[in-house]
Amino acid sequence: MNYQVPLMSELATQGIKPEVLFWVGCAGSFDDRAKAITIAFVKLLNKVGQSFAILGTEESCSGDPAKRAGNEFLFQMQAISNIQILDSYEVKKIVTACPHCFNTLKNEYPQLGGKYEVIHHSEFLQSLIDSGKLVVKGGSFKGKKITYHDSCYLGRANDIYEAPRQLIEALDAQLVEMKRSKTKGLCCGAGGAQMFKEPEKGTKDINIERTEEALATNAQIIAAACPFCMTMLSDGIKNKEKENDTKVLDIAELLALAEGL
């Protein structure tokens, strides 16, 4: 299936204001694995006829890694630049598949004057199902065991636990919870800009610990809703040499595959 990705700048020249801006994020733009999540989400938006656009080359890093690493000056430079671009297009509603971008845009941009309605793609997709715009078929996931890993910036930071789980249950899949989940979920090890450095010396990497908890559920699929978590869990599965037995998929990829997109 072909998919259409309108640019904000192109629509502006035609006098069109899309309903939502899809904030792709650095991972969704440049990381090969995360690009597949971006494409899956866009296919779903196209399927329901959702009015949206992306910034394309006008989108810069949200500033999350700089802020978490302690460089507040760089964060504010990146944020203010993004706010100026968003405001120039009179953006009101933003949807993103990255909880790090989601948290930063929603909770930290307002202090710098950037006030928008920011929605994570799991909640946005759930709203499409609730409104009847997206009718989910169980498809190839019917009856399969799926465990869901809570992203720190989605769960504990923003109290979003149910939307991703409701999406899994909409697939007629069997949701099996890990020993540590929801408010007691274990970090994948990538948050706080740890994604971009080697781990400190210890007995075990956090992503290996988390992968072991996921494998203990005997789920065939580990569902994620964050590109950082996706990387860490995928690396964990490779470390355990379980790539042929257990797949790591984003919530959007699950729905797109179920829809045959």
HELIX and SHEET records of a PDB file:
HELIX    1   1 MET A    8  THR A   13  1                                   6    
HELIX    2   2 GLY A   25  PHE A   30  1                                   6    
HELIX    3   3 ASP A   32  LYS A   47  1                                  16    
HELIX    4   4 GLY A   56  GLU A   58  5                                   3    
HELIX    5   5 ASP A   64  ARG A   68  1                                   5    
HELIX    6   6 GLU A   72  SER A   88  1                                  17    
HELIX    7   7 PRO A   99  ASN A  103  1                                   5    
HELIX    8   8 THR A  104  GLU A  108  3                                   5    
HELIX    9   9 TYR A  109  LEU A  112  5                                   4    
HELIX   10  10 HIS A  121  ASP A  130  1                                  10    
HELIX   11  11 GLY A  139  PHE A  141  5                                   3    
HELIX   12  12 GLU A  162  ALA A  170  1                                   9    
HELIX   13  13 LYS A  182  LYS A  184  5                                   3    
HELIX   14  14 GLN A  194  PHE A  196  5                                   3    
HELIX   15  15 ILE A  206  LEU A  215  1                                  10    
HELIX   16  16 PRO A  227  ASN A  239  1                                  13    
HELIX   17  17 ILE A  251  ALA A  258  1                                   8    
SHEET    1   A 4 PHE A  52  ALA A  53  0                                        
SHEET    2   A 4 VAL A  20  TRP A  23  1                                        
SHEET    3   A 4 LYS A  93  THR A  96  1                                        
SHEET    4   A 4 GLU A 117  HIS A 120  1                                        
SHEET    1   B 4 GLN A 174  LEU A 175  0                                        
SHEET    2   B 4 LYS A 145  TYR A 148  1                                        
SHEET    3   B 4 ILE A 221  ALA A 224  1                                        
SHEET    4   B 4 LYS A 247  ASP A 250  1                                        
END                                                                             
